[in-house]
Amino acid sequence: MKNDFSRMKIMQEVLILKKLVHVNIIRLLEVFENKDNFFIVMEYSSGDLLTRIKDHGRMSEAKAK
C-alpha cells in the first residue's frame, strides 16, 4: 500500500462489507493481502442494475427493490 491512510480506508471498506448480509448486496467472500496489494474476492453477479435500466428503461420502485 502507498500509505497507512490508504490501507485504513480499504480495511474500513472490508469491515463494512463483512457486516452486510442482504440478498440484494454482493457478499464479500475472502480478502488476501501481500506487501503491494489487497485481493478482494466477492460473489459473482451476472449483471448490474445500471445495465438493466439502460436495456429495459425505467422501472417501478417495487420492481427495482
Backbone torsions as a table, in degrees:
resi	resn	phi	psi	omega
1	MET	NA	151.1	-178.2
2	LYS	-65.9	-43.2	-179.5
3	ASN	-156.2	172.9	-177.9
4	ASP	-66.6	-31.2	179.9
5	PHE	-64.5	-45.1	178.1
6	SER	-61.9	-43.1	178.8
7	ARG	-62.2	-42.8	179.7
8	MET	-62.1	-42.9	179.7
9	LYS	-63.4	-40.7	178.1
10	ILE	-65.4	-42.5	180.0
11	MET	-65.6	-35.0	175.3
12	GLN	-62.4	-44.2	178.7
13	GLU	-61.6	-43.3	179.0
14	VAL	-62.0	-44.8	179.5
15	LEU	-62.8	-39.6	177.4
16	ILE	-65.1	-46.1	-179.3
17	LEU	-63.6	-34.0	178.0
18	LYS	-65.2	-31.9	-177.7
19	LYS	-79.5	-23.1	-176.3
20	LEU	-76.6	124.2	174.8
21	VAL	-134.6	104.9	-178.6
22	HIS	-156.6	143.6	-176.8
23	VAL	-64.4	-23.5	-177.9
24	ASN	-100.3	9.8	178.6
25	ILE	-120.9	128.0	179.5
26	ILE	-63.9	131.7	-175.8
27	ARG	-85.5	149.0	172.5
28	LEU	-85.3	126.8	-177.3
29	LEU	-101.4	-48.1	-177.3
30	GLU	-149.2	155.8	174.0
31	VAL	-135.0	126.8	176.7
32	PHE	-120.5	149.7	-178.8
33	GLU	-140.1	138.8	167.4
34	ASN	-124.7	-169.6	-174.7
35	LYS	-66.4	-21.8	-176.1
36	ASP	-111.1	-24.8	-169.1
37	ASN	-139.8	157.8	166.3
38	PHE	-108.4	138.3	175.8
39	PHE	-117.0	117.2	-176.8
40	ILE	-111.3	117.3	-179.6
41	VAL	-100.4	122.4	-177.4
42	MET	-124.6	164.0	177.3
43	GLU	-59.4	148.2	-179.4
44	TYR	-82.0	139.1	173.3
45	SER	-125.1	132.3	-177.7
46	SER	-82.1	-5.0	180.0
47	GLY	-167.3	-175.4	178.0
48	ASP	-142.3	162.1	-175.6
49	LEU	-63.0	-40.4	-179.4
50	LEU	-60.5	-44.9	178.8
51	THR	-63.6	-41.8	179.1
52	ARG	-61.4	-42.1	179.2
53	ILE	-65.6	-41.9	178.4
54	LYS	-62.5	-39.4	-177.6
55	ASP	-76.6	-37.2	-171.9
56	HIS	-114.9	-1.4	-179.7
57	GLY	80.9	-170.7	-177.5
58	ARG	-61.8	153.3	175.2
59	MET	-134.4	157.5	179.7
60	SER	-67.3	160.6	178.9
61	GLU	-61.6	-40.7	179.8
62	ALA	-61.1	-41.9	179.4
63	LYS	-69.1	-38.1	179.2
64	ALA	-64.6	-34.7	177.5
65	LYS	-65.2	NA	NA
